[in-house]
Structure formats: C-alpha cells, structure tokens
C-alpha cells in the first residue's frame, strides 16, 4: 500500500538519500516528513530495489613527502570517540624524531545509524587534518589502505583481505591489532597485512559485540618506512596506558621526552639449530648491535631449539632423504646435540639473559625416536647415542627425576645448566603477563594447536611452531630463523620474526 503523501517519485527519493546521506536530510531537502521518506524507502526495498545512503568518510590528509624514502605513522580513529591526547602528543614527537607523517584512517562505528540518519559520524577536531579515506602507495610493494571501511567490532579484521591488493603488503585502519603473512613464491619474502590500532579511546555500546570490541581495542599505531625500491620495514607502536609511554626497539617515548631502556624478554622464532641461517642467528645474538645486544633482555625464549634433523619418524621410511643426509654428514644425532648446546653457550657470551627452552614438537622428536626407533633400519652411527639416552631416561625414571630426552642430555653436558629455565607442558611461564612457554603446537584437550585456537581462550600468549608470523587477538606467533627447509615446497609465508 502506497502512503497518501506522495510528494516525490521513487527515483527522486532514492537520489535524495544518496546525495544527502540520511533519511532526515533527504526528507528536509524534499520537503517531506522523515517518517514518510522512511516508509517509502521500505516499500521500495520490498520491491527489490535496495537503497542505502552513501556515508562519506572524511579525507583531509595531504601528502607532503617528496623524497624516495617515505615514512608514515598509521593509526585509525573510531567515529564519535575522543582522541587519547597523550598518545597523540607521543606520535607527534615520534614523527618529528623520525621525519614521518601521521595518517589517521577514519572508521564509522555506528554505520547503520549513520545510514539511517539517527547519528552523525564525527571525528575529534584534533586529528581533522590527518584523516585519510583513500590509499597511499609508498612503493609498488606497500600500500596504506585508507579506502577500506572495516567495522570496528570485527574480531578478525584481516579475514578475507589477503587479495585486497595482490602482490602488495598493506596496512588497514582498525582498532584491533592484527597481522598476517601472505604466502608468496618460496624465493621471495612473504607479504604482510597489518591493522593499525587506534588513536581514539574505546567507546562501544553495551552489547556483546561492543564488550568484545572494547577488550580487543588497542591504542597503537604502525610505523612504516620504504626506500622506494621495494625495501620496507614495519614497526608496531604500542601505547602503555599505565606508564603513558611507547617503546620502539630500545627507544621509549613520552609526550615530552625520549629515553632508552631494555626489555623483559625476547621470544625467538623457531631456531632448528641444525638448519638455521647463520646470518640471521648472528643478527639476533652476535655483538652489541645484535637484536639481543640492543634490547638486553632478562630472558630469551627458544622455540624448537633442537631440530632432530639427523633422523626422525618423518623420514624413517624415506630412503632418498636418509641417503642425502648421510652423504651430507647430517644424520648424526649426537653431533647435532653437541651443535645445539654449542649454539646455546656461544650465543649467550657477552649477554646477561637466562635461556628458557620452550617445550616444542621438534625437541620432543628425540623422545619419539628413543621410543620407536627400529635399530635394524637405523644408521649405525646413532647406535651409541640411542642407548646412552635411553640409559639416562630409565635411570631418571628409576630415581624419580625423569626429564624429557633433550633436557636429560643437557643436564649432563650443558655448561651453566642451572641457569636455564625448563617449563613443562603442564605449566605456564609468563613474562609481563604473556605466556611464553606455549609453543602453540598443541591446543586444548589434545587438539591440534593454532594461534586462533589459543586466542579464543583469552590468555595473552607468544609462541612459535608455524614459522609464519601472525597476530590474532591476544596471541602473537613468531616465525623462524631460517629461509627454508627440505619439507617446505611451493608457496610459503615463512618469515624470520622474533617478539
């Protein structure tokens, strides 16, 4: 049934709503009542013509960088929410120090209310000239995606955005901190998709989705720098509301000062000592200018330290791989154990940290081998270490001091063994509130582990295992310390990453 007050055609009403952005403003422009316009639109929609107002996001940012090297600090603002003034002051100081420009991507929270004219989307005047709703191309490999409106209550905001800009790393505006590595050809670096975090304080409805969004809201930003030749670096800028500061590497920023500080811990990407990349390991551990040298952590956490490369259940029936490893001289388990212990002791020299050995699946391959190996099929070079480790195991069981095989070997042969932290699978070791003793290979109740599965539990965690870095909710997954492995074929999202 058509309302009696038909003062405009259907086409005129549709065009008015699209032009003015709300039912109320369209009704005013047409000289009609708001309820009449809403009723007419409802009937139009029932006839199969879906009408939505076009909510225009502000776009006042003007690029000023003309050099080949481009540097931007990217964050987002949630509509109708106040800016955190202390964080804004810190970012202004950071941009001045790093010769960077601040970009703020606007995101409408109550989008449906804006469409229906119930609420106007406003943004804090303090950032009015920083708002970006279009894209910035730093170089042919990196884009800032201001054009993507992402709803602020999305728990996994990067889901489905792997193909948003094919062949390019992207930063999207969203108040949830997230990161995902996108697989590329094995001889290339994977692409990285990040969300920005927000410069506005959390302000959400008292709904289930609103409460969840408030818990995931991060006052933070991304610093991205490109040399214009395809080399780009991404840095998280995470704000501490407790201490009113922000730290990048060893620099600590407040709203009016810059200082230097160490960190509580470093969680290494999976090391797999037998196949790790020497150049990468040196960059992490060697000298004062290494990652560990600059950050000076109290604890360094090692994921998949021992690889069990020499022989394991995966290759027991693979004669080709076993032959190749024998020819290369890397099928000796005892030699690999000694190499791993040397890696631990040599890389610690000159540093103050304690090592924490994360219980990991590759380290536990040694236990599987001791339980399941068929000596008749084994290379005789491993007979002696096989019997020796089993002796230590059964001796420990008998004396009530059972340890897994790698720890048992270290207890006999590792220098400063008592300075090493050995958490078990059934305990949690935390640094600054983050569980660092979970390798992420095992999930709840015996299930297969994943970052998303652990994130669903709500416990902040940093772990490894997949070799592909990601940030999902409260979980951060580090990468690896090598470029490839024999079992990695084809497209890959593996990347050298530490936390």
N, C-alpha and C positions, 0 to 999 in steps of 0.2 A: 504493500500500500504506500503510495507516494504522499508525503506531507503536503498540506494545503498551501503552505507558504513557499511556493516555488518561485523565487526571485532571480534565480540564475540557472543556467544549463549545467548538466553534469560536467561537461568539459571545462566550463568556467570555474566551477568549484575545485576540480582536480588541479587546474593550473594555479589557482589562487593559493591552495595549500602548499603546493611545491614551491611557489615563489616566496611565500611569507614564512614557511617553516612550522606553522602551528595552526590548529583549528581556530583558536581565538583570534589570531591576527588575520587569518583569511576571512573570517566572518566579519570582522571590522572593515576590511577592505571592500567586501561585497555589500556591506550594509545589511547584513543578515544576523540573526541570533546565532550564538555559538552552538547551542543545542540543535538548531535546525541544520547547520552545516554538518555536525557530527552524525545526525540521523541520516542525512542524505548520503554521506560517505559510507555509512553502514550498509545502506541499500545498494550503493554502487559496488561495494566489495562483495555483497551476496550474489551479484550478477556476474562475478568472476573478474572484476577489474580491481586489482589490489592497489590501494592508494596509500603511500607513505610520504610523510613530509621529508624533505631533504634537510637534515640537520647539518649546518655548516660549521666546521671546526675552524677556529681562528688560525691564521697563518701570517704572522707578522715578522718572522725571523728573516734577516738579511745577511747573506754570506759576505764576509769581508776578507777571508783568507785568499791570497793570490799566489802564495808560494807553492812549490810542488809538494813539500811536506805539509800535510794537513792534520790538525789536531782538534778534536771535538770532545766535549764532555756532554753526554747524552743522558737525559732523565725524562720523566713524564710527570704530568700534573693531572690529578683527578678533578673533574668539574665540581664546583661548589665546595671545595675543600681548601683550608688555609695552607699556605706555604710554611714549611719549617724555616724560620728566619735564620737560625744558627747554621743550618746546613747550607742554605743559600749563600751566607757570608763565607763559609768554608770553600764552597765551589768557586765563588768569585776570586778568593785568594789563590786557590789552586790554578784557575785559568790564567791568572796573572803570572804565576810562577812558571807554568808550563807553556805559555803562549798559545792557549787553547781558547775555543769559543764554546759558550754554554748554549745547548739546544734543549728545549723542553717540548715534548710531544704531548698535546692535549688529548685526553680521553674522557668521553662523556660517560658518567656513571649511570645516571637515571635516563638512559637513552629513550626508552618508551615514553617517559614523562615529557621529555623534550619534544618528541614527535607529536604527542597529543596536546601540547600546549599547556600542560599542567605545571611545567617548571622550565625556567630559562637556564641554559648551561653557561655558567660564568666561571671565570678563572681569575685568580689573585692578580691584582694590578702590578705586583712586584715583578712578575715574570711576563707581563703582556708583550714586551718586545722580543721575547725569546721563543715564542710559540711557533712550532713548525708542524704543518699538516701536509707537507709534500715530501719528496725524497731528496736526499743529498747523496751524490755519488762521489765518494772520496777518491776512488780509482776504479778500474774495471773489475776489481775483485771484492770491493767493500761498499755496501750501501747502508745509509741510515733511513729506515723505512717509516717516515712520518706519516705516510699516506694510509697506513693500516689502522682503522679503528678497532681496537680489541676491547671487549667488555671487561670491566675492571674486576669482576668476580671469577674470571676463569682460573681454575686451579692449575691447568697445564696450558698456559697461553701459547706455547710454541707448537702444540699439536697441529699437524696438518700444514705447517708453514715451511716444510723442507723445500718445496718447489716454488716458494714465493718469488725468489729471484734466482733462477737456475745458474749455477756456476759462481755464485757470489755469497760472501759472508754478510750477515745482516744484523742490525740492531733494531728491535721493535720497542715501542713505548708501552710499558705495562708495569704496574706497581708490584707484581710478583717477580722475584729474582729467578730466572731460569736460563739454562744454557744447554745446547745440544750440538753435537758434532755430526756433520752430514758426510756420508761416505763419498769418496772420490776414487779415482784410479790409484792403485797401490803405490805408484811412484810420485804422487802429489800429496800436498798437505790437505787434510780434510777441511771442509768449510765449517764455519762456526756461526750459529744463530744464538743471539743473546736477547734477553729483555733488559730494560734499562733500570728498573726500580723507579721510585717516585720521589719527587721533591716536596710533595704535599703530605700533610699528616693524615692518618687514616680516619675516614668518615664514611661509615656504611650504615645501611638500615639494620634494624634488629630482627633480621630474618636469618634462616640457616645459612644461606649463601653469603649474607652480609657478615655474619660472625666468622665464617671460614675465611673470607677475604681479609678481614681485619687481622687474623692470625698470620696470614702469609704476606701482608703488606710490608715492604721493605723500603725504608728511606735510604736511597742509594742512587748511584749513577754508574755509567760506563765511560771510561776514558779510552778513546780510540785514536791511534796515530798511524798515518800512512805516508810512505815516502813517494807515493805516486807511481811506483814501479812494481807494485804488487806485493810489497812487504808491508804488512800491517800488524799491529800489536794491540791487544785488548787488555784493559786493566779494570778490575772491579773497584769501585769507590764506595765502601760500605760505612755508613754513619753509625756511630755509637751514641745512642740517646743518653746512656748512663754517664759517659765521660765527655759528651759534647765534642767529639773529635772524629777524625777519619784517618786511616793509615793506608798508604800505598807503598809496598815493599817496606823500607825502613823509615820512611818519612811520615811523621804524624802532624796532621793539620788541625788547628783550632781556628776559630773565626778571626783571630788576630795574631797567630804565631805558627812557626814551623819548627819542629824538633825531630830528633831521631830516637828510635827505640828498637829493641829486639822483639822476637815473637816467642810465644809459649811452645809452639811445636810446628814441625813440618811433617806432612804425610806424603811420602814418596809414591809416585806411580809405580806399578809393578816392575820390580828390578830384574828378575830372572837372570842372575849373575852370569850364568854360562853363555848367554846370548846378548847381554846388554851392550849398548853402544858406548864405547869409551869416551867419545867426545861429549856425549850427554852426561855421563857419570862425572866427568871432570868439571863440567859446568855446574853441577849440583854440589859437589863436595870439595874440589881441589882449590885451596888457597883462600885468601881473604876476599877476593872478588867473586867467589862462587855464591850460589844461592844460599847455602848453609853458612858460608863465611859472612855474608852481608846480614842475614837475618838473625844469626847467633841464637838458634833455638835451644830450649832446655831439653826437648825430646825430639828425636827423629824416628818416625814410624816406617817400618819396612814391610811392604806388601809383596807376597810371592818372591821372597828373597832367594830361596833355593829353587832352582828350576826342575831338577831331576831330569836333566836333558839326556844324560848318558843312556838311560833305559827306563821305560815305564810301561804301564799297561796299555797305553795308546799305540805303542809301536811293537808290542811283543810279537805280533803276527805279521808285521810289515818288514819283510826281509830286505827290501830295497833301501828303506830308511835306515835300518840297522846296519846294513853294509856300508852305506855312505858315512854314517857316524863312526864306524870302526876305522875306515880309511882316513877320516879327518882326525882321528885320535880323540874324539869327544864322547866315547862310550864308557869311560872310566868313572864310576860313581865316586870312588874315594878321591880321585883327582878333583872332581867337581866340588866335593865337600870342602877340601882344602882351599880351593879357589874362592869359595863363598866366604869362608872365615877370614881369608886374607883381605877380601873386599871390605868386610866389616871393620877390621882393625886398621887397615891402611887409610881408609877414607875418614876415619874418626880423628886421625892425628891433627893436632892444632885446633881442635874444636872441643867445646865443653859439654856437648849434649850426651844424653843417655839414649841408647838404642832400644826401641820397642819392636819386637818381632810379632807381627800380626799373624794369628793362625790362618793359614791360607791353603787352598787346594793343592797347589804345586808342591809346597813344602810337605804336605801330607801324602803326596805320591810316594815318598820314600817309605812311609809306613805301609802303604798298599803293596809296594814291591816286596817288602820283607814278609808280608803275609801270603802273597800269591805267586811269587816268582817260581818258575819251574827251572831248576838249575840245569837240567839237561839241555834246555834251549838257550841258556844264558851264555854270554861270552865268559870264558874262564877268568878274564881279568877282574871280574867282580865277585868271584867266589869268596875271597878273603874278607872283603868289607861286608858282604852279606852275612857271613857267620859272626863276624865281630859285632855288628849292630844288633843282631838277634841275641847275642850273648848279653850285651848291655841292657836290652829290653827285658829279657827274662830275669836278669839279676835285679833290675829295678822293681819288677813286679814282686819278686820274692822278698825284697827288703822294704816293700811298701812305699817306694819312691819312684813310681812309674812316670816317665815323661815320653812325649812323642819322639820319634827316632832322631829328628834333626836336633831337637833340644838336648837329647841324651848325648849325642855326639859332641855338641858344643860344650856341655858340662865337663867333658873330659879334655877338650882340645882348644877351647876359645880363651884367649887372654881376656882378663877382666870380665869373666863370665858373670860375676855377681853384680856388675853394673848394667846388665841387660835386663829389660823388663819382658816377662813372658806371660801375657794374659792367656787365659784359656777360652775355649769356645763358649763356655757357660758363664762367663763373667763379662762385665763391661768396664773398660778403661776409658776415662774421659779426660779431655783437655779443654778447658774453658767451656764446659757444657756439651761438647761434641764427643760422641762415642767414636774412638779411633781404633778399636780392637775388632771391628766387624769388617771382614774382607768383602762382604756383600755377595759371596758365592752361595750362601745358604740363607733361605728365608724362614719364616715362622713355621713351626710344626713339621720340619723336614722338607719343606718345599724348596724349589729352586730359587736362588736369590736374585734380586734385581734392585736397582735404585728406587724404582717406582713402588715396589712391594714394601721396602723398608720405610719409604716416605709416608706410606699410608698409616704407619704406626705412630707418626708424630714425634719421633725421637731424633734430634739433630745428630747426624752421622756423617763421617768422612771415610770412604773405603775405596777399594780398587776393583780388580777382577776382570772387568770387561775390556780394559785397555782403551776404551772410548770415553773421554771425559763428558760429564753432564752435571747439571744441577736440576734436581727435581724436588720441589718443596723444600724440606729441611735437610735433604741429603745431597752431598757432593761426592761425585765419583771421579777419582783421579785416573790418569791414563797409564802410560808405561814409559820405560827408559830405553826403548829400542825402536827401530824403524819398522821391522817386520819380523815374522817368524815363519818357520817352514810350513806350518799348518795354515797360514793366512794367505789365501789366494783370491785374486779379484779385487773388487771394490772394498775399501776399508775406511773406517772412521777412527782408527787408532791414532793417538797423538801423545807426544811427550807432555805430561802435565803433572804438576805437584800442587799441594794445597798448604 
